[in-house]
């Protein structure tokens, strides 16, 4: 297929990385904990990439990204638990469906709120994020399985290295292909100047909605992988603080840079979890001193993100 | 054949009647200049024609089809392109991307072609790229393809905006004060460019301009506006001698 042939320069190194990881995990060279956070970092990259499409490429400031991540997680967990899905093959449709649901929700709320600009949009997405959090907190009223504020327990563990890695690589390639097509170009036009975009015939509301829905789709897939990696979901994992995490990764990596998001995602997860290992237990809270300092330093050194030197 | 006909167009903002029942028409292949003192409503007329404002009343006919109430993004597809008074480029994108984006608006391939790289993606992209390069060459921007638009000097940004509008392959081009902020020598160059562009692209042009040298030189017909109304219309020579026009520009003679 042309898709894979075109992407051979990415796929070959990716397969190499996979084989190395497989060997490391296979021979138990690292603990199960490291294995888990490695998979988690792929999920974080995928979800952040979704926000980068929305914010970095199209300029739509969203503070509610974790809500879509949560929607994907809860829908997939509900589906796989109620349908009794246990295998990867059965999980793939569930995964896809969770992504599509998150994308659809994004599309539905996007119609009214994407008309807003900048800070107004930020407030609206923040509001939506809070709304989702409240719904999740009270979700046991809809269905006992969802668990409400006690959390969603007993999700089958399906996400493994192959699934997390190859779904992430595949969706990065899909995203890259969209970015390097007329749609990606139009997204960047909209970000640069909405009036000029309309003047050259771009349907700006449609492009914004498309970018937003696609970004939410990626978040939904990320959420579904997350749910079946940790097997336990809690509403507090999908609140504003989580949205800020994704936002930090997008900004650290660089607005409108796929490679930047990949590096930033790895650094973010590596830094938080690495400090957890490096610091003694009674000093663990110092992480939240080091991380902000690191961010301040980074923003002074590279205000446009890791990858780009200039604006 | 009338390329563009404006009929009894009205637009008010609060208490201000910015355009007050204006009518004029533009023949195919003609260049029409719109002049008038500051605040006469010239740019408002442009914004009405290009769909950025909805008229309160009146019609705008483009080859006989009423386009007055269409959203702005529909007009380039029909064949109307514009430039802005205060340049509106995609500043953080390259010169090449600025033009390519306009080229690809007409290019037809869908999301799945883009994702899976089907043949129509490559065909459309390579055609658009080739055309974009030709246009860049025509506007003397060769060698600057990969510079970001806002790094260009002002005169080149003006040319780039014109090139981007022409990338839409319009039938009618509306140019809003292309000479703003240019010195007389640059204006000379612009006159030359506009004439070449018109010949090359077989355009109908409507131009708003303050620089009389420029607008009188290239227009076949001039429409003069003041306080939202048309006060005169005719060839450049007729307009220059019109009493009302002189009054609008220089004030009334004291009694």
Boltz contact constraints between the chains, C-beta under 6 A:
constraints:
  - contact:
      token1: [A, 2]
      token2: [B, 117]
      max_distance: 6.0
  - contact:
      token1: [A, 3]
      token2: [B, 116]
      max_distance: 6.0
  - contact:
      token1: [A, 3]
      token2: [B, 117]
      max_distance: 6.0
  - contact:
      token1: [A, 6]
      token2: [B, 117]
      max_distance: 6.0
  - contact:
      token1: [A, 174]
      token2: [B, 115]
      max_distance: 6.0
  - contact:
      token1: [A, 177]
      token2: [B, 114]
      max_distance: 6.0
  - contact:
      token1: [A, 177]
      token2: [B, 115]
      max_distance: 6.0
  - contact:
      token1: [A, 178]
      token2: [B, 114]
      max_distance: 6.0
  - contact:
      token1: [A, 181]
      token2: [B, 114]
      max_distance: 6.0
  - contact:
      token1: [A, 182]
      token2: [B, 104]
      max_distance: 6.0
  - contact:
      token1: [A, 185]
      token2: [B, 101]
      max_distance: 6.0
  - contact:
      token1: [A, 188]
      token2: [B, 93]
      max_distance: 6.0
  - contact:
      token1: [A, 189]
      token2: [B, 90]
      max_distance: 6.0
  - contact:
      token1: [A, 189]
      token2: [B, 101]
      max_distance: 6.0
  - contact:
      token1: [A, 192]
      token2: [B, 90]
      max_distance: 6.0
  - contact:
      token1: [A, 192]
      token2: [B, 91]
      max_distance: 6.0
  - contact:
      token1: [A, 192]
      token2: [B, 92]
      max_distance: 6.0
  - contact:
      token1: [A, 192]
      token2: [B, 93]
      max_distance: 6.0
  - contact:
      token1: [A, 193]
      token2: [B, 88]
      max_distance: 6.0
  - contact:
      token1: [A, 193]
      token2: [B, 90]
      max_distance: 6.0
  - contact:
      token1: [A, 195]
      token2: [B, 88]
      max_distance: 6.0
  - contact:
      token1: [A, 196]
      token2: [B, 88]
      max_distance: 6.0
  - contact:
      token1: [A, 198]
      token2: [B, 72]
      max_distance: 6.0
  - contact:
      token1: [A, 198]
      token2: [B, 73]
      max_distance: 6.0
  - contact:
      token1: [A, 199]
      token2: [B, 82]
      max_distance: 6.0
  - contact:
      token1: [A, 200]
      token2: [B, 76]
      max_distance: 6.0
  - contact:
      token1: [A, 200]
      token2: [B, 102]
      max_distance: 6.0
  - contact:
      token1: [A, 200]
      token2: [B, 105]
      max_distance: 6.0
  - contact:
      token1: [A, 201]
      token2: [B, 73]
      max_distance: 6.0
  - contact:
      token1: [A, 201]
      token2: [B, 76]
      max_distance: 6.0
  - contact:
      token1: [A, 201]
      token2: [B, 77]
      max_distance: 6.0
  - contact:
      token1: [A, 201]
      token2: [B, 105]
      max_distance: 6.0
  - contact:
      token1: [A, 202]
      token2: [B, 73]
      max_distance: 6.0
  - contact:
      token1: [A, 203]
      token2: [B, 73]
      max_distance: 6.0
